[in-house]
Amino acid sequence: MSTDLQTRFRVGGMDCASCASKIDTAVRRMPGVEDVSVSVTAGTMSIRHDQTSDLDAIGKKVRGLGYSVERLAGRQAGNPTSANQGGTCCGGHAHNHADGEGHRHSHHDHDNHTHGDHDHGNGAVAVERLHGHDHGPSDGPWWKSKKGRATLLAGAALVVAYSIGHLVPSVQLYVFAIAMLVGLVPIARRAIMAALAGTPFSIEMLMTIAAIGALAIRATEEAAAVVFLFLVGELLEGVAAGKARDSIKSLAALVPKTALLEEAGQTSEVPAESLQIGTVILVRPGDRISADGVIVSGESAINEAPVTGESVPVQKNAGDSVFAGTVNGDAALRVRVTAAAADNTIARVVKLVEEAQESKAPTERFIDRFSKYYTPGVVAVAALVALVPPLLWGANWDEWIYKGLAILLIGCPCALVISTPAAIAASLSAGARRGLLLKGGAVLEGLGRLTAVALDKTGTLTEGKPKVTDIVSFGSPALEVLRLAAALETGSSHPLALAILEMASEDQVVVPTASDAKALGGKGVSATVGGQPVFLGSAKAALAMVDIPAADQSTLGALNDEGKTVSVLVVDGKLAGAIAMRDEPRADAAEGLKALKDKGVRIVMLTGDNARTASAIGKTLGIEVRADLLPEDKQRIVGELKQQGFVVGKVGDGINDAPALAAADVGIAMGGGTDVALETADAAILHGRVGDVARMIDLSKRTMRNIYQNIAISLGLKAVFLVTTIIGVTGLWPAILADTGATVLVTMNALRLLRTVK
């Protein structure tokens, strides 16, 4: 068995991709560490390590770089790509992310931590709070954070220096130097720590070199102003990064902190996180539901808009599932809790999205590699600009050193490196708020390239349960047919019986009492209702009891040809009527498939159902049908489509869909699906809307456009300022504004994606 361990940390204060890069580089060099994944937007770090690693030392290393650290869970043993760890999002399994590493979901809520009490080998406590320099925005106003205070202090020092410098010009050089040092000392400290940890070309190092260089050429006033602007820029980056981070965390805030627990006939208010599975809670009208559960008693309209985005409340009755964070409507409900706080739908979505943000998309991995060469290259160009003209052509040293220093500041890759993860994080968050779960950036990129989508029938294109579609009157009125059929089916749990009873309930039919009820194996059910013998069953069994005229047989045959199951009613030896049922397409199936066709996507239905039923549904929806398939057949057809050059997405909800989901370029599990389907899939549609497949593709395409815009903004601004600096139009001030301005612009552009899922 593998000795790999997985530990997750909450890292406070990351506000740009260079922060993540510095932490990644430093931690990766620690003994025993095998892999590191850091997400700026989630504010998390996952490390895969062996038993020799010292988590205390890792925490201290990150603290030394200027971040706060909090361990989220005890270490977990096992291969990171192994199966079930229990209690995780979407079926309790690890998932292989696009960058090749499995990430596990910890068994607790990020807001209310429940920590393990064990540890392995080095005495590391289960929770570490290693508070260092606050490199990012804290909860509360920005001016109360350490970064905010440092920026205000540097600004105040600059104002004082201006005042003294103008009053006493002879000391101007020195007071501006002191003002510069007020802001530069913490920056230089972080630069040195990053260099020692393996990141010599950090933005802090470039800033420190530029400021000291400006001091050397006696441009102290400008140096002090540039240091202050750098701190302001970092503060703005932190605020922008915080907005992206808050978008997904706001989901967790939907769950109320308290619940009304029913025990021994008494109701008491308890913390929602303390609710145990199986306990019963009372939900008053207008209250948010505090846990995932099943309604024990009561009937109410539930507003699921906070979780699903659907504006129309959903009517729920006893036996129906409800989600934490949704709002109860007009009647009190008693709900039996089915998931602990750490494992409710919202908590699992938050954890899945955070872990997805840790996995890098192909574009992001390319830009990371590019930036490793880009920054040293810019440093080399800056050195050449500073040295070559004075040495070769006798140009003024101060002028060209000044230009070289400005180019150093332009060379920071922050905006470029954040361009991809900022957009992907915003999209993952936006999708999650609409019930679209995407397991990483590679999945998000892949969705936009889909050219064929294969969908399962039952539970994916259809509701997954039969409904009454036709009530045919042969000898009795339609209402009487339904009334007598409901009498025979009362108490049955068979799906067809439930469909008849649901129809009777909707039509408010008064169902009579049946006696002497008998199930006739493979034929139907018989009973006595109102003193008359009544039979409901297959047409073949009914034909053995009564004569069915040719015209009526033709009617039954036509219903069968539409893929419907027909039950014939015989009352007192006479043909009374028939009820036809079918697992009907979802309400938005036709519209959702049209949206895919409009994008030029080929659609095929893959089902294990019989050809007649499948063809009837396929004809209704206007799509290609492949029926009578085993799981391996579905997998084979997906492979054939890929061989034909299609980029294939597979949408399914059952165990028999798992092989095909895994074989597809992108596997999408439909809401309400089995744990196996959700685990195997790359993405999940939580709320069962066929149209969400097209929405996922739209989200992917918008995200990629946003990424290309971000790359253009970051490289374009740098190119412009590189030229204007060399020809002497711009100096140090515009250089630092170009850097931090580009980062803020890129982040704000990415945040537009939070509004894109309709």
N, C-alpha and C positions, 0 to 999 in steps of 0.2 A: 504493500500500500504506500502511496506517495506521502511524504512528510511535509508537503507544501502547506503553508498556513496563509490565511487571508485576514487582514486587519484593515478596518476603515477608520478614517479620522475626519473630524470636522476641522477645517483650516480657516481661521478668520483673517480677513484683511487682504485677500487676493483681489486685485481689481483689473489686471490685464494679463495677457497670455505670457508675458515675460516673467510674471510672478510664478505661474505654473511651471514654466521652463526651469527657473532657478531651483524650485523645490524638487522637481523631477530629477535634475542633474545631481543635486546634493544627496538626496535620499538613495538614489540608484547606486551611489558609491559606498553606501554603508554596508558593513559585513552582513552576510546572510540574506540581503535583499535581492530578489530575482526579477521583480517587475514592479513598476510604479505607474499608476494612472491618476492624473490630477485634473479636476474640473474646476475652472474659475467660476463658472456660473452657478454650479451647485455648491461650491465652497467645500468640496470633499477631496480626499486623497485615499486611494486604495493601494495597499502594498501586498505583494505576494512574497513570502519569505520563508526561511527554514527556522528550525528551533534555536539556532545560534544567534539570531538577530536580537538586538537590545532595543526594545521599544522606547525605553527612557532616553537612550542616546539619540534615537531618531527624532523624538519630540524636541529634544534640546537643540538638535541641528536646525530644525525648522524654526524654532523660536529665535535662534541666532540670526536667521535671515530676516527677522522682523515680523513674524506672524504668530497668532495664537493657535494653539492646538488642543483638540479635545478628542479623545479616543471614543469611538462610537460603539464598539462591541469587543467582547473577548475574542481571542483568536479562534479561527475555525480550521480544523484540520481537514485534509483531503485534497484530492486533485481538483484544481479550479474548474476543470471542465467535466467533473463528475456529475452524476444525477442528483436526485432529490436531497435537498438540505432541509426541507420542511419549512412551512410558513412563509415562503417567499411569494413574490408577486407572480400571478399567473401560473399557479400550479405547483409552487414549491420546488422549482428546479433552478440549477445554475443555467446561465445562457451564454453561449459563445458569442462574444461581440465581434464586431467587424475587424478589430485590430488583433484578433486571434486569442484574446484572453477572456476567460470566464470570470464573471463578477457575481458574488453572492449578495443576496439581500439580507441585511441584519434583522434580527427578530425583535425589532422594537420601533417605536415611533421616534422620529427625529426631534420632536418637540418635548416628549416626555420619555426620557431615556430609562430603560431598564437594563441594567448592566449585569453581565455574568460575574460570578464571584470566584472564578478560577483563573489560573494563569500558568504559563508554561516556561519554566526554566530560569527566568532572570528576575523574578520578583516584581515585574511591572504591575502596577495596580490596574484595576479594570477601567478606571477613569483617570485621565490625565488632563489637567488644565494648566497648560504651560503658557503663561501670559508673557508675551514679549512686547515689542513695539507694535502698536496698532497700525498696521499698514493699510487699513481700509476703513470704510464707514462702519460705525457701530449702530446699534439700535438707538433711535432718538435723533435729535438734531445734529447736523454735521459739525457744528461748532463745539459740540461736547466730546467729539472723538479726539483721540490723540493727534491724528493727522490734521484735523481741523484746527486744533490749538497750535500745532507746529506752524501751520500756514499763517494763522493770525499773528503769531509771534514774529515770524519772518517779515510779514507785512508791516508790523509795528516798527521793527528794527529799521526797515527801509525808509519809513516815514521820518523816524528820528534822525537817520543819517542824512536825508535830504535837508531837513531843518538845520542841523548843525553845520552841514557842508556849505549851505548858502550863507549862514551867519559867519562862519569862520572858514573861508576858502582854503586856508593853509593846511587844515587837517582833513580836507575832503577825501583824500586818497585813503586815509586810515579808517575813517568812520564807515565808509562804504565797504572796506575790507572786513571790518567787524560785523557789519550787517549781513554780508555775504556768508560769513562763517556761521552765524546763528542758524541759517537755513541749511548750510552745506554739511555741517558736522554729522547729523543723523543720516544724510544721504551717503556721505563718504563711508560711514561705518557699515552701512548695508552693502556698499560696493565692495569693501574689503572682505566682508563675510561671504558674499556671493563668489568673489574671485577664489577664495580659499576653498569654497565648496565646489569649484569646477566651472563657474560661469564668469570668465574674465571680462567678456564684452557685454556686461549688463548696461541698461540705460543709466543706472546710478553711477557706474564707472565712467561712462562717456560724459555724464554731467559733471562729475568731479574733475576729470581731466580738463574739460572746457572751462570750468570756473577757475581752477588753479592757473591754467594758461592765460586766461584773461587778467588774472592778478599779476602774472609775470610781465605782461605788456602794459600794465598800469591802467587797464580798462575796468577799474573796480566798480564804478557806478553801474555799468552795464552788467557786470558779473553778478552783482547783488540783485538787480532787477530780474535777470534770467533765472537765478535760483528761486526767487519768489514765484515767478511765472510757472516754473517747473512744478513747484508744490501745489499751486492752484490747479494746474493741469491734472496732476495725480488725484487731487480731491474730486475734480469733475469726473475723471475716469471711474473713481470709486462709486460716486453717486449713480452713474450710468450702469455700472456693473451690478449695483445693488438693485436697480429696477428690474433687470433681467432675472436676478436671483429671486426677487420677491414674487414674480409672476407665478411661479410654480408653488412657492411656499404659501401663497394666499389660498391655495386649495386646502392645505392642512388646517388653515384658520377657520374653514367652514364648519368643522366638527365642534360642537359645543363642548365646554370643559366639564359640564356636570350632566347628570342623568337622574331621572326619578325611578328608583329601584323599588320593585314590589317584592316584599318578603313577609310571609305569614300574615297576609291580609293588610299589611301596613305599607305605606309609601314613604320613602326617605330619599333625600337628595344626596348623591354620592358623586365622587369624581368619575368622569366618563372612562378614564384610563383604568379604573379599578374593576370595570364590568367583566364578569366571567362568562364564558360561553355557556348557554343554557339558562341564564338568568332572564327574568322578565322585567321589562321597563315600561313605564307609562309615558306616552307622548301626547301632550295636550295640543289642542288646535292652535296652529300658528307657531309651534315650537319646531326647532331644528331637531332632526332625529340624531341621537348621539352614538349610535352603533349600527353596523350592518345587522340585519335580522330578518325574521319572518313574522308576519302579522299573526298573532294568536286570536285576537278578537277585535272587531271594529271594522269600519269601512270608511275610507276617506280619499279625497283627491290629493295626491302628493306632487308638490312642485319640485321637479328634478332639474330645473334650470341651472342651479348653482353647480351641478356636477356634469350634466349632459348638454347644457345649452338649449334644451328644448323649452319653449315658452309655454306650451300647453300642459297643464297638470295631468297626471296619469291616475286614473281611478284604480285603487288597490283594495283588495278584500282579504279576508282571512286566508292564510296559506301563501299569499304573495310575498315576494322579497322586497325589502326596502334598504336603502343605502344611507350610511352616515353622511350628514351634511345636507341632506334634502329636507324640505320644509313640509310639515304636516298641514293639511288644509283645514276642513271645517268640522272634524269630529275626532274625539279621543281614540287612540289606538293602544293596544297592549302588544308589545313586540318581544319575541324571544331572541336573545342575542346569539348570533351565529359566528361572530369573529371578534377576537380581542382587539383593543384599540390599535395595537401595533400592526395588525393584519387586516384592518378594514379596507374597503375598496380604495378610499382616498389615500391612506397611508401607503398602500402597496403601489399606487400610481406614482406618488411622490418619490418613493424609493427607486422604482423602475426608471423614472425619468432622470433622476440624479445619476444613476449608474450608467444610463445611456449616454449622458453628457460626458462621462469619463472616457468613453470609447471614441477613438478618433476616426473621422471620415477620411477617405482617400485624399481629398483636396487638402484637408488640414495636415495630413502626414506629409504631403508634398511641400506645403508651405513651411512646415517645421524644418524639413531638410534644407530648403532654400535659404531660410533665415540663418542657419548655422554658417553658411558661407557669405551671406549678404553683409552681415554686420562687420566681420573682420575685413571684408572687401572695402566697405565704406571707411573703416579706420585707416586702411592702406591708402585710399584715395585722399583722405584728409591730410595724412602725413606727406604725401607727394605734393599736394597743393601748398602746404605750409613751407616745404623745403626746396622744391625744384626751382620756382621762379627766383628766389633770392640767391640760391647757389649758382644757377646757370646764367641768369641774366642780370644779377645784381639788383633785383627788385627790393622794395622796402620790406624788412623782416616783419615789423609789427603788423603791417597791412595783410601780409599773406598768412602769418600765424593766426591772425584774427579770422580770416576766411576759412582756414583749416579747422579752427575750433567750431565755427558755425556748421561746417559740413559734418563734424562729429555728431552734433545734436540732430541734424537732419537724418543721420544714419540709423537712428533707433528704429528697430523693426516692429514696435508695439502695435501700430495700427494694422500692419500687414498680417502679423501673426494672429491677432484677435479677429480678423475679418471673417474667417470661417467659423470658429467655435461660437462666436457671438450670434451669428445668424442661425446656426444649427440649434443652439440652446433656446433661442427665442421660438423657433419652430416646434421643437419638442414640447415646450411649455404650452404653446398655443394649441397644439394637437391634443395634448393631455386634457386640456380644459373642455374639449369637445368629445372626449372619449376615444381619441385616436392615439394609441400607444405605439411608439416606434422605438425599437431597441438599438438606438445608436445612429450616428451620422451616416454610416455607410448605407444603412437601410433607407434613410431619408434621401440620399443621393440616388440610390438604385430605383426607388419608386418612380421617379421622373422619367426613367429610361424604359419603362414597361411598354411592350408592344402587343402582348397577349395576356389575357387574364382567364384562368380556368376557375370556375366556381362550383362548389358542391350544391346539391339541390336542397335536401332536407335540412332545415335549420339555418341555411345560409340565404338561398333565394326564396325559400318558403319560411313560414312561421315555425315549422317543426311540430305542429299539432293540427289534426283535421278540424275542419269547420263544416257546418251544414251549408251546402250551396243551393240545394233544390229540395222542395217538398212537393211531391207529385200526388195529385188526387186522382184515384181510380174509382173508388166507390164511396169514399167518405171525404168531407171537407178537409182542406189542408191543415187547419187548426186542430181538428179532431185527430188526424194522423199524428201530428206532433205531440198532442196530449197523451195519447195511448202509448206511443213509443217512449215518451219520457217516463211513463208509469212503469214500463217494463225495465228501463235502464236505471231507475233510482237505486242508489247504493253501489252501483258498479264503478270500478276505477278504470275500465277499459277506455282507451283514447276515443273510440267511436261513440261510446256511451256518454262520455264527458262532453263531446261535441253536441249531442242531442240535448243533454240537460242544460248546457250553456245557452243553446238556442231557445229552449223553453223558458229559461229564466229571463232572457232578454225580451221575449214577447209577453212576459208576465202571465204565462199559462198556468192555470190551477191544475196541478198534477194529481190525479186520483191515486188511491192506494191499490197496489197489486197484491194478490195472494197466490200461493202455490207456485211461486216463481221457480223455474228450472232452466239451467243452462244446458243446451243441447250441443254437445261437443262438435265443433266444426260446422254447425248449422245456424245457430242463433239462440234465442231465448224465448220461453213461453211462460204465460201466467194467466190468471183469471182477473179481469178488471170489470167491475160493475156487473158481475155474474156472467160475463161472456169470456170464452177462451180467446186469447190473443197471442199471436206469434210475430216475432220480428227477427228476420235473418236473411240469409243469402237468397238470391232469386232461384237458384237451383233447388234449395230446400223448399221454398214456397211453391215451386212448380210441382213438387211431389204431393202437395196438399190440395192445391186448387188449379183450375185451368186459368192460364194467363193468355188473353187474346193476343193475336199477332201484332196488332197496333201497339198494345202496351209493352210487349216484348221488344218491339222496335224502339220504344221510348227508353226502356232500360238499357238496351244495347248502345244507344246514342250517348247516354250518360257514362257508361263504361268506357266508351271510346274517348271521352274527354278526360280520362284518367281518374274518374271518381269511383269511390266505393259506394255501392247501392245496397241498402237494406230494405226489404219488402215487408209490408205490414199485412197480416191476414187476421181478420176479425170474424169469429164465429163461422169459420169455413169459407169466408168470402174475401176476395181481393179488395183491400181498402185503400192502399196507397204505397208510396215508397219515399224513402229519404236518401238523398245523395250527399256524400261528404268527400271533401278533398283537402289535403294540406295545401292551402292557398298561398300564392306568392305574397311576400311582404308588401306592405302598402306602398313602399317607395321603390320596389324592385324594377318596374318598367322604366321609371324616370332615372334611377341610378344607372341602369344598363345603357340607356340612351346617352347619358353623360359620358360614359366610357366610349361608346361608338363614335360620338362626336369628336373624340380625341384621336380617332383612328386606331383604337385598340381592338384587336380580335377577341371575341368572347366565345367561350365554349363551356357548356355545362357537363360536369362529370358526376355521375351518380351510380350508386349500386342498385337503385330502384329499377323496376321493370320498364321495358321500352315504351309500353303504351302510356303509362302514367307520366314518364319523363317527357315523352314527345308532346303530350297534351300541355304540360307546363311550358315546355320549350316553344311551342307554337304560340301560346298566350304571350310569352315574353319576346318572341321573335329572335331566338338565339339557337346556335348549333348545339346538338345534344349527343352525348355519348353515354349509353345506359348499360345496365347489367354488369357493372365493373366491380372487381375486387380491389382492395387497397393497392396491390402491386400493379394492377392495370392502370390506375390513376397515376401512379408514379411513372410508369412506362410512357403514358401519353404526354406527361409533362416533359419527359426526356426527349420525346419525338419532336415536340414543339421547339425545344431549345436547339435540336439538331437542324431544324428548318430555318434557324436564324432569329427566332423570336426571343425577346427578353420576357420571361414568363413570371407572372404573379399567380399564386394559387390561394384561393379563399375557401376556408372550410371550418367546420366546428366539431368534428367527431374524431374518435380514435382512428377510424379508417382513413382519415384525411392526413394523419401525421406523416406517413412516408412521402406523399406528394408535396406536402408543405415543406419538408426538408429538402426535397429535390429541386424545388422551384428557385428562381433567382431571388424572389421575395415571397415568403410565406406569410399569409395574413389570416389570423384566427378571428372568427366571428363571435361576437358577444354571446355569453351564456354557454360557450363551448366547453368541451372537456378540458381538464387540466393538461392532458397530454398535447392536445391541439395548441393550447395557449403557450406551452413551453417550447414546442417545436418551431412555432412561428417566429418570424422576425418582427412582426407588428400585430397589433390586436385592435379590432373594432369593438369597443365595449358595449355599444348600445344597439347593435344589430341592424344598422342602416346600410342597405346596399349602396346608397349614394355616397357613403363615406369612403368607398374605394376610390372613386373619382376625386373626392376631396383630398385624400392622401396624395394622389398624383399631382393635383394642383399645388398643394403645399410644398411638395418636393421641387416643382418647377419654379415656384416663386422664391423658394429658398436659394436655389442655385443662381437665379438672376441677382438676388440680393448679394450673394457672395462675390459674384463677378463685379458688381457695382462697388463693393467694399474694396476689392483688390485694386480697382481702377482709381478710387479715391486716394487710397494710401500711397500707391506708387506714383500716381499723377502729381499729387502735391509735392512729393519728395523730388521728383524730376524737375518741376518748375522752380522750387527753391534752391535746388542744387545749381541750376544755371544762373539764377539771379544772384546767388551768393558769390559765385566765381567772377561774374562781371561787375560785382560791387554794388548792386542795387539794394540787396538786403543783408542784414547782419545777424548778430546773436539773438536779438529779440524775436524777429520773425521766424528764425530757425526753430526756437523752442515752441513757438505758437503753432508752427507747421506740424511739429511732431505731436504735441498733445491735442491740438485741434483736430488733426486727422484721426486720432484714436477716438476722441469723443464723437466725431462725425460718423465714423464707422459703427460705433456701438449704437448710436441713436438711430442710424439707418436700419441696423439689425432689429432694433426694438419695434420697428414698424410691423414686423412679421407677427407680433403678438396679436395684431388685429385682423389677420388675414383669413382665419378659418371661419367660413360662413355657416 
